[in-house]
């Protein structure tokens, strides 16, 4: 399960301020921040699994891929992320696991949050299946056969209020991600589109406060699931 938590990280404007400062109102990047999340995963009819995930900001560094500065985030699941901020929004530009020697570049338009931060703003980013699995075949995880699924993200609201273990936060951007993956579900139905959905709340001054991922299945040959991430502590 821990290796899938990169999904959860795969999440800030004022007159006279730089674009970066404006973006950081919704997604802090400066060094010294730490977020601890409660992660709950439900797979089929199995009992929920619970664990924690901590992310830390580590300031700026030079990304060796292009010799340009980027902001670093580090997950205790063993992944480092490089991000950049400009007038278009916040992009993730590279990532590296502890098992890799060098960082791997992301697509140039791999947005975490796209400006303007208003209802209706849309963008696309690649995702995969983290919860949807085959019942009997091997490997069970569909992500091996579907590693890059385009997901469309939409800012649905800009003033949500969210209650989590760390407290009540407002205003928050609510971002919905929607995608489908076409898979063989059973011999009768054949291939069908399976929905993948995410809901993310980014709150002013704090960043990602809550995320809900849903990958349902009604087929006996596939097991679906949900994963929820909620902020427990931050600084």
C-alpha positions in Angstrom: 0.0 0.0 0.0 2.8 2.4 0.9 4.1 2.4 -2.7 0.7 3.7 -3.9 0.8 6.8 -1.6 2.5 8.9 -4.2 -1.0 9.3 -5.5 -1.8 11.3 -2.5 0.8 13.8 -3.2 0.4 13.3 -6.7 -1.8 18.6 -3.4 -2.0 30.5 -2.6 -3.2 35.9 -4.6 -2.8 39.4 -3.6 -2.3 42.7 -5.3 1.4 43.5 -5.9 2.6 40.0 -5.0 4.6 37.7 -7.3 2.8 34.8 -9.1 4.7 32.4 -6.8 3.4 34.1 -3.7 -0.1 34.0 -5.0 0.1 30.3 -5.9 1.5 29.5 -2.5 -1.7 30.8 -0.8 -3.2 27.5 -1.9 -0.1 25.2 -2.1 2.8 26.3 0.2 6.2 25.5 -1.3 8.7 27.3 1.0 10.9 25.2 3.3 9.8 24.3 6.8 6.2 23.1 6.3 5.1 19.6 7.3 1.8 17.9 6.8 0.7 14.6 8.4 -2.3 12.8 6.9 -4.5 10.0 8.0 -4.9 7.6 5.1 -7.8 5.1 5.0 -8.0 2.5 2.2 -11.1 0.3 1.6 -10.6 -2.5 -0.9 -13.8 -4.4 -1.8 -15.3 -6.0 1.3 -12.1 -6.2 3.2 -11.6 -4.3 6.5 -10.2 -0.7 6.0 -6.5 -0.3 6.2 -5.2 2.8 8.0 -1.8 4.5 8.2 -0.2 7.9 8.2 1.7 9.8 5.5 4.0 12.8 6.2 5.1 15.4 3.6 7.8 18.0 4.2 8.9 21.1 2.1 12.7 21.3 1.8 13.2 24.6 0.0 14.8 25.3 -3.3 17.4 23.2 -5.2 18.7 23.0 -8.7 17.1 20.2 -10.8 19.9 18.4 -12.5 17.6 17.6 -15.5 17.6 21.2 -16.8 19.9 23.0 -14.3 17.0 25.3 -13.2 15.7 25.9 -9.6 12.7 24.1 -8.3 10.9 23.6 -5.0 11.4 20.3 -3.2 8.9 18.2 -1.3 9.7 14.9 0.4 7.3 12.1 1.4 8.1 9.7 4.1 7.1 7.0 1.7 10.4 7.6 0.0 9.6 9.9 -2.9 11.0 13.4 -3.6 9.1 15.8 -5.8 10.3 18.9 -7.7 7.8 21.7 -8.3 7.7 25.1 -10.0 5.3 28.0 -9.7 4.5 30.7 -12.2 1.6 32.8 -13.5 0.1 29.6 -15.1 -0.1 27.8 -11.7 1.9 25.1 -9.9 3.5 22.2 -11.9 5.2 19.1 -10.8 8.3 18.8 -13.0 10.1 15.7 -11.7 10.1 13.0 -9.1 12.4 10.4 -7.7 12.0 7.4 -5.5 14.7 6.2 -3.1 15.2 3.2 -5.5 16.2 5.6 -8.4 19.5 7.2 -9.0 18.2 10.3 -10.9 15.0 12.2 -11.0 12.5 11.4 -13.7 11.0 14.3 -15.6 7.2 14.9 -15.7 5.4 16.2 -18.8 5.8 20.0 -19.2 2.1 20.6 -18.4 1.8 18.3 -15.4 -0.2 20.8 -13.2 -1.0 20.3 -9.5 -3.1 23.4 -9.6 -3.8 25.5 -12.7 -4.5 29.2 -12.6 -6.7 31.1 -12.6 -8.1 29.7 -9.3 -11.7 30.2 -10.2 -14.6 27.8 -10.7 -14.5 26.2 -14.1 -10.7 26.2 -14.6 -9.7 22.8 -16.2 -6.5 20.9 -17.0 -5.4 17.3 -17.7 -2.7 15.2 -16.0 -1.8 11.5 -16.1 -3.0 9.1 -13.5 -3.2 5.3 -13.1 -5.3 2.8 -11.2 -4.3 2.6 -7.5 -7.2 0.6 -6.2 -8.8 -1.3 -9.0 -7.5 -4.9 -9.2 -8.2 -8.1 -10.9 -9.8 -10.8 -8.7 -7.8 -13.8 -10.1 -5.3 -12.8 -12.7 -1.7 -11.9 -12.1 -0.5 -9.2 -11.7 -3.6 -8.1 -9.9 -3.0 -4.4 -10.2 -4.3 -2.8 -13.4 -1.7 0.0 -13.2 0.8 -2.4 -14.8 -1.3 -2.5 -18.0 -2.6 1.1 -17.7 0.3 3.2 -16.4 -0.9 6.6 -17.9 -4.6 7.4 -17.9 -5.6 11.1 -18.8 -7.6 12.6 -16.0 -9.5 15.9 -16.4 -9.4 18.2 -13.3 -11.9 20.9 -12.7 -12.0 23.6 -10.0 -15.7 23.2 -8.9 -15.7 25.7 -5.9 -13.5 28.3 -4.4 -15.0 28.9 -0.9 -15.7 25.4 0.5 -15.3 24.7 4.2 -13.7 21.5 5.3 -13.7 19.8 8.7 -10.9 17.3 9.3 -8.9 16.0 12.4 -6.6 19.0 12.2 -9.5 21.5 12.4 -11.9 23.5 10.3 -10.5 25.2 7.2 -12.0 27.8 4.8 -11.9 29.0 2.1 -10.9 26.0 0.1 -10.7 25.1 -3.5 -12.6 22.0 -4.4 -11.0 20.2 -7.4 -12.7 17.2 -9.1 -10.7 14.7 -11.2 -12.6 12.4 -13.6 -11.3 9.7 -15.9 -12.2 6.3 -17.3 -10.2 3.2 -18.0 -11.4 0.6 -20.5 -10.9 -2.9 -19.2 -12.2 -6.4 -19.7 -14.8 -6.9 -16.9 -16.2 -10.3 -17.7 -17.0 -12.7 -20.6 -20.6 -11.4 -20.9 -20.0 -7.7 -20.7 -16.7 -7.7 -22.4 -14.8 -4.4 -22.3 -16.3 -1.5 -20.3 -15.2 1.9 -19.1 -14.5 1.9 -15.4 -14.8 5.4 -13.7 -11.9 6.9 -11.7 -12.8 9.9 -9.5 -10.9 12.1 -7.1 -12.0 15.0 -5.0 -9.3 17.3 -3.5 -9.6 20.3 -1.2 -6.8 22.9 -1.1 -7.3 25.5 1.6 -5.9 29.0 1.8 -2.6 29.1 3.8 -2.5 25.3 4.3 -2.5 23.5 1.0 -4.0 20.0 0.6 -6.4 19.3 3.5 -8.5 16.4 2.2 -8.6 14.0 -0.7 -11.1 11.3 -1.7 -10.3 8.7 -4.4 -12.9 6.3 -5.8 -12.4 3.4 -8.2 -15.6 1.4 -8.0 -16.4 -2.0 -9.7 -19.5 -4.1 -9.9 -17.8 -7.0 -11.8 -16.9 -10.2 -10.0 -13.6 -10.2 -11.9 -12.5 -6.8 -10.6 -12.2 -5.4 -7.1 -12.7 -1.7 -6.6 -12.0 0.5 -3.7 -11.7 3.9 -2.1 -9.0 5.9 -0.4 -9.4 8.9 1.8 -6.6 11.3 3.0 -7.4 13.7 5.8 -5.0 16.2 7.4 -4.2 15.4 11.1 -1.4 17.9 11.8 0.5 20.6 9.9 3.0 23.3 10.5 
